[in-house]
Amino acid sequence: MSRSETVRDPTGWAMGRVVAAIALVSVGAAAGFWAGRTVLLPPGDPLEAVAEPITYTVAGGELERSLRFAATAEWPLIPLARSAAAGVVTTADLRAGEIASAGQVICTVDLRPIVVAEGDVPAFRDMAPNTVGADVSQLQGLLASRGLTTDDADGVFGPSTLAAVEEWQQELGLPDDGIVRLGDVVFVPTLPARLALDAAIIPGASLVGGEYLVWLVPDAPEFRVALAAEQRGLVPVDARVRVSYGAGAWEGRIGRVVEESPTGLINLVLTADDGSPLCGHECSSWVELNGVSDFAVEVVVVPKTVGPAVPVAAIRSDAGNQTYVVAADGSRIDVTVLAASQGIAIVEGLAEGTVIEVPVAAPGD
């Protein structure tokens, strides 16, 4: 499968991806046969032509119509934390989309490990003996999760916290000086969680502090089809879709419609039939984590319909909007139109093999 290599700002959606719809029509109606009749001109008055109907023998058929667009898929990553460390990234240890747990080393800067921990307050200072605050309480929670202390997280960096920090530093291969430096720990709201490093956090990258470091990866990417405002009427809001990928196609539907202003673009958000992720357990294999992936999608505007097929021109309606056709013997047969496209209709209430009339316009009409 062809994949886009474009790296994007994960907070925004790619614009300008409107693709003109191309009609894709599958009409499997059996042709039947047309028995043409000679149109006679009365002798002596060539201007008065008599428009006689032609006949059509009803046969079984199949009708489906879809529009083809380009769909984009990307993971709507959520920023969680910025880096407080300055230096050169020496390793990027967190695999994109990995479920991270408290105490896990996610990268190193100047060979010093950066560890992820749970907490709502971002790291903002060094923590050492006699430091007091919510950040210390979060650090104590990390140490307890590692089995390094059994004390309550009281937010006071006392002797027991110092001993636990020194043991933790030894595990990390750091000097056990008991000082947790700004940048050693990055706090995120909840752990374990599926996380990813920012696309810029790669070995050799220089950090000055303040760069985005960690993003939350949602359960699934979002598939969208972008339409211009004038294309909105082409697509039913409850239409089914087929998204092609390298190993086959994902079946689903339009989950919701999002209108962007001031551009006027219409985004069709695609989901599975039950509202779950369109790509199921295959998402990580086919959708790039840091970037936008492109797919071909068919939006079914006329669902597959099977039944007696007749020319649309043969269908008439009365004052009560009841649709009907006229048999070759002149009798009326009421029908219900199930689907129509490209001049062919699939109807209900008409037997295959029935010969019906198809009216033609008189010359000059």
KETOR-691020 format. One record per residue: x, y, z of N, C-alpha, C in turn; residue in three letters. Coordinates in steps of 0.02 Angstrom, whole numbers, padded with zeros to 5 digits, always signed. Atoms other than C-alpha are relative to their C-alpha. Layout:
XYZXYZXYZala;...
This chain:
+00042-00060+00000+00000+00000+00000+00043+00062+00000met;-00037-00063+00001+00059+00174-00040-00018+00039+00061ser;+00012-00038-00061+00080+00276+00118+00032+00068-00007arg;-00028-00067-00001+00106+00460+00141+00057+00004+00049ser;-00056-00010-00045+00273+00506+00216-00002+00068+00033glu;+00005-00068-00027+00213+00680+00264-00005-00002+00075thr;+00005-00005-00073+00246+00718+00447-00037+00064+00015val;+00043-00057-00012+00117+00834+00517+00002+00021+00073arg;+00015-00021-00069+00076+00935+00671-00058-00043+00022asp;+00053+00047-00017-00025+00799+00759-00063+00033+00024pro;+00061-00032-00025-00148+00928+00824-00046+00023-00056thr;+00041-00028+00054-00212+00979+00652-00015-00051-00052gly;+00017+00044+00055-00295+00898+00507+00027+00029-00065trp;-00023-00022+00065-00222+00904+00331-00058+00030-00038ala;+00053-00034+00038-00321+01025+00222+00013-00010-00074met;-00008+00000+00072-00349+01036+00038+00000-00069-00031gly;-00001+00067+00027-00382+00852+00013-00065-00017-00036arg;+00063+00013+00034-00546+00873-00078+00014-00033-00067val;-00009+00036+00063-00555+00750-00220-00066-00002-00036val;+00063-00001+00038-00684+00766-00357-00028-00070-00003ala;+00033+00065+00002-00810+00627-00353-00002-00027-00071ala;+00004+00034+00064-00805+00502-00494-00056-00050+00005ile;+00056+00046-00005-00967+00410-00526+00023-00069-00019ala;-00015+00070+00013-00948+00223-00516-00066-00037+00001leu;+00067+00028+00006-01104+00137-00577+00005-00071-00023val;+00003+00069+00020-01137-00048-00584-00073-00017-00011ser;+00069+00017+00016-01298-00092-00672+00000-00068-00032val;-00002+00068+00026-01322-00276-00694-00066-00021-00029gly;+00066+00018+00027-01494-00269-00771+00007-00038-00065ala;+00003+00036+00064-01525-00397-00904-00034+00045-00051ala;+00021-00049+00050-01557-00305-01065-00073-00007-00019ala;+00066+00009+00027-01725-00379-01106+00003+00007-00076gly;-00007-00015+00071-01770-00340-01283-00048+00056-00017phe;+00041-00057+00023-01837-00188-01372-00031-00020-00067trp;+00034+00015+00063-01966-00221-01503-00022+00066-00030ala;+00016-00065+00029-01964-00064-01607-00059-00004-00047gly;+00057-00004+00047-02118-00012-01700+00012+00057-00049arg;-00007-00052+00051-02122+00088-01859-00046+00058+00016thr;+00040-00060-00010-02179+00265-01832-00028+00021-00067val;+00031-00013+00063-02304+00299-01968-00018+00073-00007leu;+00022-00068+00016-02334+00467-02050-00063-00006-00042leu;+00062+00004+00040-02515+00486-02109+00010+00032-00068pro;-00008-00028+00068-02520+00512-02297-00032+00068-00005pro;+00027-00066+00014-02543+00690-02348+00015+00051+00054gly;-00015-00049-00052-02488+00769-02182+00064-00020+00036asp;-00064+00022-00028-02303+00739-02147+00016+00036+00065pro;-00015-00036-00062-02306+00865-02000-00031-00033+00061leu;+00034+00031-00056-02422+00758-01895+00027-00071+00010glu;-00029+00065-00014-02313+00616-01831-00035-00032+00059ala;+00032+00037-00054-02390+00484-01721+00055-00033+00041val;-00051+00028-00043-02277+00441-01572-00028-00063+00032ala;+00024+00063-00027-02310+00258-01540+00050-00027+00051glu;-00046+00028-00050-02239+00171-01387+00039-00059-00028pro;-00037+00061+00014-02106+00040-01399-00008-00045+00060ile;+00011+00048-00054-02108-00115-01292+00067-00026+00026thr;-00058+00025-00035-01988-00190-01167-00021-00060+00040tyr;+00014+00060-00039-01983-00363-01092+00039+00003+00065thr;-00031-00008-00066-01948-00353-00905+00044-00060+00016val;-00046+00053-00021-01797-00453-00845+00030+00018+00068ala;-00031-00012-00065-01708-00472-00679+00064+00040-00008gly;-00060-00041+00004-01569-00351-00641+00028+00016+00069gly;-00034-00020-00062-01450-00283-00510+00027+00070-00009glu;-00020-00070+00006-01411-00102-00474+00037+00021+00062leu;-00037-00030-00055-01280-00017-00367+00038+00060-00028glu;-00036-00059+00022-01202+00155-00377+00041+00028+00058arg;-00043-00028-00052-01056+00226-00281+00042+00056-00029ser;-00046-00054+00018-00944+00378-00284+00068-00015+00030leu;-00068+00016-00023-00757+00361-00267+00036+00064+00021arg;-00037-00057-00028-00656+00480-00158+00067-00024+00027phe;-00061+00016-00038-00490+00487-00067-00015+00012+00074ala;+00008-00007-00073-00494+00458+00121+00068+00008+00031ala;-00061-00006-00039-00361+00510+00245-00011-00030+00069thr;+00005+00029-00067-00324+00423+00408+00060+00023+00040ala;-00054-00018-00045-00222+00485+00554-00022-00008+00072glu;+00013+00008-00072-00209+00459+00740-00006+00070+00030trp;+00007-00066-00031-00278+00611+00832+00037+00002+00067pro;-00042+00002-00060-00133+00618+00955-00015+00059+00045leu;+00016-00051-00051-00158+00716+01116+00064+00017+00038ile;-00062-00018-00035-00011+00814+01189-00008-00009+00076pro;+00003+00012-00072+00027+00762+01368+00052+00039+00040leu;-00053-00030-00040+00193+00835+01422+00055+00027-00045ala;-00057-00030+00034+00339+00943+01369+00064-00021+00036arg;-00065+00017-00029+00523+00910+01398+00025+00057+00045ser;-00033-00049-00043+00609+00997+01544+00075-00007-00003ala;-00071+00012+00005+00779+00929+01496+00029+00038-00059ala;-00036-00033+00055+00907+01020+01389+00061-00042-00016ala;-00057+00040+00021+01039+00931+01287-00015-00035-00065gly;+00007+00038+00062+01054+00804+01147-00035-00066+00015val;+00034+00064-00008+00935+00657+01131+00050-00055-00019val;-00048+00054+00013+01046+00503+01145-00035-00066-00016thr;+00040+00059+00020+00913+00366+01137-00074+00018+00003thr;+00074-00006-00002+00726+00357+01099-00025-00070+00016ala;+00014+00069-00024+00669+00206+01201-00073-00020-00005asp;+00071+00016+00002+00479+00218+01193-00021-00013-00072leu;+00026+00016+00067+00406+00129+01042-00067+00035-00010arg;+00062-00036+00014+00267+00227+00959-00061-00045+00011ala;+00060+00038-00013+00099+00168+01023+00007-00053+00055gly;-00011+00049-00053+00175+00064+01163-00039+00020+00063glu;+00033-00013-00064+00078+00047+01326+00054+00008+00053ile;-00053-00016-00048+00193+00132+01451-00026-00004+00071ala;+00017+00004-00071+00194+00105+01639+00045+00046+00040ser;-00037-00045-00044+00256+00209+01785+00071-00026+00010ala;-00070+00017-00010+00445+00211+01800+00037-00021-00064gly;-00032+00021+00062+00479+00167+01618+00043+00055-00029gln;-00044-00048+00034+00625+00252+01531-00025+00009-00071val;+00027-00012+00067+00557+00335+01375+00053+00027-00048ile;-00056-00024+00042+00718+00418+01311+00056+00021+00046cys;-00056-00029-00039+00887+00484+01366+00024+00063-00033thr;-00029-00063+00024+00960+00657+01350+00068+00007+00033val;-00069+00001-00025+01148+00671+01365+00013-00062+00042asp;-00006+00066-00032+01138+00487+01418-00034-00003+00068leu;+00037+00001-00064+01031+00533+01570-00072-00021-00014arg;+00068+00026+00014+00867+00433+01576-00054+00050+00019pro;+00061-00036-00017+00699+00520+01571-00054-00053+00011ile;+00047+00050-00022+00566+00420+01662-00070+00030+00000val;+00069-00023-00001+00376+00432+01643-00032-00021+00065val;+00035+00014-00063+00268+00441+01800-00069+00032-00003ala;+00069-00025+00000+00087+00477+01844-00006+00061+00045glu;+00011-00060-00040+00035+00649+01902-00028+00056-00042gly;+00031-00056+00036-00063+00805+01856+00044+00062+00000asp;-00044-00058-00003+00072+00930+01906+00063-00013-00040val;-00061+00012+00039+00213+00947+01779+00062+00010+00042pro;-00064-00011-00034+00393+00933+01836+00023+00071-00014ala;-00019-00070+00010+00455+01111+01864+00062+00020+00040phe;-00058-00018-00040+00606+01102+01982+00037-00064+00019arg;-00035+00055-00031+00739+00992+02060-00036-00019+00064asp;+00028+00023-00063+00676+00885+02204+00055-00033+00041met;-00054+00022-00045+00792+00853+02351-00026+00003+00071ala;+00023-00002-00070+00783+00835+02541-00027+00069+00019pro;+00035-00058-00025+00664+00961+02621-00045+00034-00052asn;+00047-00026+00049+00570+00996+02457-00070-00024+00018thr;+00068+00016-00018+00383+01000+02488-00047+00021-00057val;+00049-00019+00051+00239+00998+02364-00032-00059-00034gly;+00037+00052+00036+00123+00902+02249+00046-00040-00045ala;-00046+00037+00042+00267+00857+02133+00039-00052+00040asp;-00033+00049-00043+00355+00772+02279-00047-00059+00014val;+00049+00053-00012+00195+00675+02317-00004-00046-00061ser;+00002+00041+00061+00191+00616+02135+00063-00042-00005gln;-00063+00037-00001+00374+00564+02148-00005-00058+00049leu;+00007+00052-00050+00334+00467+02306-00046-00056-00025gln;+00043+00050+00030+00193+00379+02213+00038-00044-00048gly;-00042+00038+00046+00318+00326+02079+00044-00048+00038leu;-00045+00042-00038+00440+00260+02208-00038-00058+00033leu;+00040+00054-00030+00301+00162+02294-00019-00052-00052ala;+00019+00047+00053+00246+00085+02128+00059-00045-00020ser;-00060+00040+00014+00425+00024+02107+00020-00044+00059arg;-00015+00039-00059+00422-00055+02279+00059+00024+00040gly;-00059-00028-00033+00557+00062+02344-00017+00034+00067leu;+00021-00029-00064+00455+00135+02489-00071-00022+00015thr;+00068+00016-00021+00301+00095+02589-00033+00059+00036thr;+00026-00059-00035+00278+00269+02662-00057+00032-00040asp;+00053-00037+00033+00125+00375+02624+00030+00057-00042asp;-00022-00056+00042+00142+00505+02486-00024+00064+00032ala;+00020-00060-00038+00139+00654+02603+00025+00065-00030asp;-00024-00060+00033+00227+00775+02485+00060+00031+00034gly;-00059-00026-00035+00377+00797+02602+00060-00044-00016val;-00061+00038+00018+00550+00745+02538+00041-00009+00064phe;-00035+00014-00062+00612+00667+02701+00050-00056-00008gly;-00053+00051+00002+00740+00534+02747-00021-00064-00037pro;+00021+00062+00034+00636+00385+02685-00005+00012-00076ser;+00003-00016+00072+00606+00471+02518+00070+00004-00028thr;-00069-00004+00022+00792+00508+02506+00029-00069-00012leu;-00027+00068+00007+00836+00326+02534-00029-00034-00062ala;+00033+00031+00058+00709+00271+02402+00027+00029-00065ala;-00027-00032+00061+00775+00398+02274+00069-00026-00014val;-00068+00024+00012+00954+00340+02300+00000-00071-00028glu;+00005+00069+00027+00904+00158+02270-00025+00001-00072glu;+00027-00007+00069+00805+00209+02116+00054+00024-00048trp;-00053-00025+00042+00953+00306+02047+00051-00055-00016gln;-00045+00055+00012+01062+00153+02067-00029-00047-00053gln;+00032+00042+00051+00936+00052+01964+00007+00031-00069glu;-00004-00034+00064+00946+00183+01827+00072+00010-00024leu;-00069-00009+00018+01135+00185+01828+00024+00072+00007gly;-00018-00069-00013+01144+00364+01892+00038+00006+00066leu;-00030-00012-00066+01250+00436+02033-00055+00006+00053pro;+00053+00001-00051+01149+00405+02192+00009+00058+00049asp;-00009-00060-00042+01157+00583+02256-00065+00023+00032asp;+00063-00016-00032+00973+00588+02305-00035+00061-00027gly;+00032-00059+00029+00932+00736+02194-00034-00020-00066ile;+00037+00011+00062+00796+00715+02061+00000+00065-00038val;-00008-00063+00036+00843+00845+01933-00058+00014-00046arg;+00052-00020+00047+00722+00943+01827+00014-00033-00067leu;-00008+00036+00062+00695+00838+01672+00009-00074+00009gly;-00008+00072-00011+00728+00668+01754-00066-00037-00004asp;+00067+00031+00000+00541+00634+01768-00047+00044-00040val;+00054-00035+00035+00398+00680+01653-00066-00030+00025val;+00064+00022-00028+00224+00671+01730-00055+00004-00052phe;+00059+00002+00044+00069+00620+01630-00060-00018+00044val;+00059+00008-00045-00111+00612+01697-00015-00071+00022pro;+00020+00068-00017-00139+00424+01691+00049-00051-00029thr;-00041+00056+00022-00034+00267+01679-00030-00065+00028leu;-00031+00007+00066-00026+00139+01606-00042+00034-00054pro;+00033-00033+00055-00068+00224+01441+00040-00013-00063ala;-00033+00008+00065-00030+00207+01256+00031+00067-00019arg;-00035-00063+00010+00101+00339+01223+00045-00002-00062leu;-00049-00007+00054+00216+00402+01086+00042+00061+00013ala;-00043-00058-00002+00365+00516+01084-00018+00047-00057leu;+00010-00047+00055+00350+00673+00981+00045-00020-00058asp;-00037+00019+00059+00410+00648+00803+00070+00030-00002ala;-00065-00034+00000+00555+00768+00836+00049-00030+00050ala;-00043+00029-00051+00623+00665+00982+00035-00061-00031ile;-00039+00053+00031+00753+00564+00887+00073+00010+00020ile;-00071-00006-00018+00936+00526+00926+00035+00054-00041pro;-00036-00055+00033+01042+00678+00887-00036+00066+00002gly;+00037-00062-00004+00903+00805+00910+00022+00040+00061ala;-00019-00044-00056+00948+00955+01019-00061+00028+00033ser;+00055-00027-00039+00830+01006+01157+00024+00059+00042leu;-00016-00057-00043+00827+01171+01247-00048+00002+00059val;+00051+00001-00051+00678+01128+01357-00063+00034-00025gly;+00064-00027+00022+00494+01159+01324-00028-00033-00062gly;+00026+00035+00060+00478+01048+01170-00052-00053+00021glu;+00046+00056-00012+00332+00927+01158+00040-00064+00003tyr;-00038+00061-00010+00395+00761+01222-00043-00062-00007leu;+00042+00060-00002+00251+00638+01250-00070+00017-00023val;+00068-00006+00025+00084+00615+01162-00040-00062+00020trp;+00045+00055-00013-00065+00507+01208-00027-00026-00067leu;+00025+00031+00061-00112+00384+01070-00069-00028+00013val;+00068+00026-00011-00301+00352+01059-00006-00072-00023pro;+00009+00070+00016-00374+00181+01030+00003-00014-00075asp;+00003+00012+00072-00391+00203+00842+00010+00065-00038ala;-00005-00060+00041-00354+00324+00700-00069+00021-00024pro;+00062-00025+00026-00489+00431+00623+00005+00005-00076glu;+00004-00002+00073-00538+00410+00440-00048+00056-00020phe;+00042-00056+00024-00605+00563+00349+00001+00004-00076arg;+00005-00018+00071-00666+00607+00175-00018+00074-00002val;+00012-00072+00004-00655+00793+00136-00038+00017-00064ala;+00040-00021+00057-00788+00867+00022-00006+00076+00000leu;+00017-00071+00006-00815+01042-00044-00074+00007+00018ala;+00069-00011-00022-00977+01120+00018-00051-00019-00054ala;+00047+00014+00054-01058+01101-00153-00007-00075-00015glu;+00005+00072+00010-01025+00912-00150-00042-00035+00053gln;+00035+00031-00056-01124+00883+00009-00062-00037-00021arg;+00062+00032+00022-01285+00843-00081+00010-00065-00038gly;-00013+00061+00038-01201+00702-00176-00002-00063+00044leu;-00011+00058-00044-01181+00590-00024-00053-00003+00055val;+00047+00008-00056-01319+00525+00092+00039-00005+00066pro;-00037-00002-00063-01269+00554+00274+00004-00068+00033val;-00001+00067-00030-01306+00371+00316+00030-00051-00049asp;-00025+00045+00052-01213+00298+00166+00050-00050+00028ala;-00051+00050-00015-01110+00140+00179+00063+00016-00040arg;-00064-00013+00032-00926+00144+00132+00041-00063-00004val;-00050+00052+00005-00789+00027+00074+00068+00034-00008arg;-00066-00030+00002-00610+00079+00111+00051-00054-00019val;-00047+00049+00025-00477-00014+00012+00068+00009+00033ser;-00069+00000-00024-00310-00061+00088+00036-00059-00030tyr;-00041+00050+00035-00170-00179+00040-00026-00070+00001gly;+00022+00069-00007-00251-00339+00102-00074-00009-00013ala;+00071+00007+00012-00432-00304+00058-00037+00066+00008gly;+00041-00061-00009-00567-00180+00109-00034-00003+00068ala;+00039-00006-00062-00645-00119+00271-00069+00026-00018trp;+00069-00021+00012-00835-00104+00267-00023+00041+00060glu;+00025-00041-00055-00919+00032+00368-00053+00048-00024gly;+00051-00050+00016-01026+00187+00360+00026+00069+00018arg;-00016-00068-00021-01023+00375+00380-00025+00007+00072ile;+00018-00005-00070-01020+00398+00569-00028+00068+00019gly;+00024-00068-00013-01040+00587+00575+00028+00046-00053arg;-00021-00050+00049-01020+00743+00470+00025+00061+00040val;-00030-00058-00034-00905+00884+00528+00012+00055-00051val;-00009-00058+00044-00912+01055+00446+00054+00045+00027glu;-00055-00044-00021-00755+01161+00451-00014+00071-00024glu;+00007-00069+00020-00766+01348+00451+00066+00035+00016ser;+00039-00032+00053-00718+01466+00375+00009-00032-00069pro;-00015+00029+00066-00659+01348+00236-00062-00027-00035thr;+00059+00029+00030-00831+01271+00210+00008-00073-00018gly;-00010+00071+00014-00756+01097+00193-00046-00042+00043leu;+00041+00048-00036-00865+00951+00243+00042-00063+00009ile;-00037+00061-00014-00778+00804+00328-00048-00056+00020asn;+00039+00060-00017-00862+00634+00327+00045-00044+00042leu;-00039+00042-00045-00797+00535+00476-00027-00071-00006val;+00020+00069+00014-00800+00348+00439+00012-00045+00060leu;-00006+00048-00054-00829+00209+00565-00024-00068-00024thr;+00032+00065+00013-00875+00025+00570-00075+00007+00012ala;+00072-00004-00006-01060-00014+00569-00024+00013+00070asp;+00021-00009-00069-01070-00019+00758+00031+00061+00033asp;-00031-00060-00026-00975+00144+00778+00071-00010+00026gly;-00068+00015-00023-00811+00058+00826+00050+00021-00055ser;-00050-00020+00050-00646+00094+00735-00008-00039-00065pro;+00010+00030+00066-00659+00061+00549+00050-00056-00014leu;-00053+00046+00018-00493-00032+00538+00012-00055+00052cys;-00004+00054-00049-00516-00141+00693+00070-00010+00027gly;-00066+00016-00028-00360-00231+00754+00056+00010-00050his;-00051-00010+00051-00269-00192+00591+00024+00072-00005glu;-00016-00072+00007-00255-00004+00622+00074+00014+00001cys;-00071-00016-00008-00075-00002+00680+00042-00025-00058ser;-00038+00027+00056-00020-00103+00528-00006+00043-00063ser;+00014-00035+00063-00094+00014+00397-00004+00075+00005trp;+00004-00073-00008-00103+00189+00471+00062+00025+00036val;-00061-00027-00029+00057+00286+00504-00017+00038+00065glu;+00013-00033-00064+00069+00348+00683+00016+00075-00003leu;-00020-00070+00005+00160+00511+00646-00006+00022-00073asn;+00010-00021+00068+00084+00570+00484-00071-00016-00024gly;+00066+00011+00030-00063+00549+00365+00006-00057-00050val;+00002+00055+00048-00105+00390+00270-00061+00009-00046ser;+00053-00010+00051-00210+00392+00110-00029-00067-00021asp;+00035+00060+00021-00340+00265+00057-00053+00019-00052phe;+00056-00009+00047-00465+00246-00085-00064-00024+00035ala;+00063+00017-00032-00646+00243-00027-00057+00006-00050val;+00062-00004+00038-00810+00205-00113-00057+00015+00048glu;+00059-00017-00039-00964+00290-00040-00061-00024-00040val;+00056+00031+00036-01118+00189-00088-00060+00046+00005val;+00057-00045+00000-01253+00312-00139-00064-00035-00021val;+00057+00043+00015-01369+00179-00212+00020-00070+00022val;-00019+00067-00023-01357+00017-00112-00017-00054-00051pro;+00013+00056+00046-01352-00148-00206-00073-00023+00006lys;+00071+00017+00002-01531-00187-00258-00012-00049-00057thr;+00013+00052+00050-01592-00341-00352-00076-00006-00010val;+00071+00008+00014-01760-00364-00439-00015+00013-00073gly;+00018-00015+00070-01855-00331-00600+00027+00069-00020pro;-00030-00063+00024-01765-00197-00702-00038+00026-00060ala;+00037-00031+00055-01856-00075-00815+00031+00068-00016val;-00023-00068+00015-01812+00086-00906-00039+00050+00042pro;+00034-00052-00039-01850+00239-00800-00055+00033-00041val;+00049-00032+00043-01943+00309-00949-00067-00036-00001ala;+00062+00038+00001-02073+00171-00931-00042+00012+00062ala;+00035-00010-00063-02123+00226-00756-00040+00065-00001ile;+00043-00058-00001-02269+00344-00739-00027+00009+00071arg;+00031-00011-00065-02359+00420-00590-00066+00035-00009ser;+00066-00031+00005-02538+00471-00560-00005+00060+00048asp;+00009-00060-00040-02611+00619-00465+00016-00012+00073ala;-00016+00017-00070-02584+00527-00300+00071-00022+00009gly;-00071+00019-00001-02399+00497-00341+00010-00075+00005asn;-00009+00072+00005-02428+00311-00361+00036-00014-00066gln;-00038+00017+00061-02300+00245-00485-00029-00064-00031thr;+00027+00058+00035-02354+00121-00616+00032-00005-00069tyr;-00020+00009+00070-02311+00049-00787-00062-00025-00037val;+00056+00022+00042-02426+00007-00933+00023-00061-00038val;-00016+00062+00036-02425-00170-01000-00016+00009-00074ala;+00010-00004+00073-02424-00203-01187-00074-00004-00019ala;+00071+00004+00015-02610-00243-01178-00039+00061+00024asp;+00032-00062-00022-02645-00069-01105-00019+00001+00073gly;+00020+00002-00071-02676-00125-00926+00053+00034+00044ser;-00044-00034-00047-02600-00032-00779+00026-00048+00053arg;-00030+00041-00053-02479-00116-00657+00036+00047+00048ile;-00032-00042-00050-02436-00024-00497+00068-00030+00021asp;-00066+00023-00020-02252-00035-00448+00029+00048+00053val;-00039-00040-00047-02135+00028-00312+00072+00002-00024thr;-00069-00007+00022-01967+00097-00365+00046-00009+00060val;-00046+00014-00054-01831+00023-00254+00066+00037-00008leu;-00062-00035+00013-01680+00104-00337+00001+00020-00073ala;-00005-00022+00069-01639+00200-00495+00067+00035-00011ala;-00063-00033+00018-01480+00256-00583+00012-00011-00074ser;-00021+00005+00070-01421+00293-00759-00056-00026-00045gln;+00055+00017+00044-01594+00271-00835-00031-00068+00012gly;+00028+00066-00016-01629+00100-00757-00027+00002+00070ile;+00030+00004-00066-01744+00065-00610-00013-00072+00019ala;+00020+00065-00027-01766-00088-00500-00066+00011+00036ile;+00067-00011-00026-01950-00106-00455-00026-00061+00036val;+00036+00054-00034-02065-00210-00347-00071+00002-00025glu;+00069+00004+00022-02236-00272-00403-00007-00018-00073gly;+00001+00016+00071-02189-00324-00580+00035-00066-00011leu;-00029+00066+00012-02156-00501-00640+00048+00003-00059ala;-00046+00005+00057-02008-00541-00749-00036-00034-00058glu;+00033+00026+00060-02060-00578-00927-00059+00041-00023gly;+00056-00044+00019-02199-00448-00926+00023+00048-00054thr;-00016-00047+00054-02202-00343-01085-00036+00065+00016val;+00029-00064-00017-02228-00159-01048+00014+00051-00054ile;-00009-00054+00049-02241+00000-01149+00049+00052+00027glu;-00045-00056-00015-02106+00134-01152-00020+00057-00047val;+00024-00054+00044-02182+00296-01216+00059+00039-00029pro;-00050-00043+00032-02082+00402-01337-00031+00066-00016val;+00026-00067+00015-02098+00587-01370-00014+00007-00074ala;+00016-00016+00070-02179+00647-01528+00051+00051-00026ala;-00046-00049+00029-02069+00747-01649-00022+00071+00018pro;+00013-00069-00018-02057+00927-01594-00013+00011+00074gly;+00012-00007-00072-02094+00889-01409+00067+00012+00035asp;
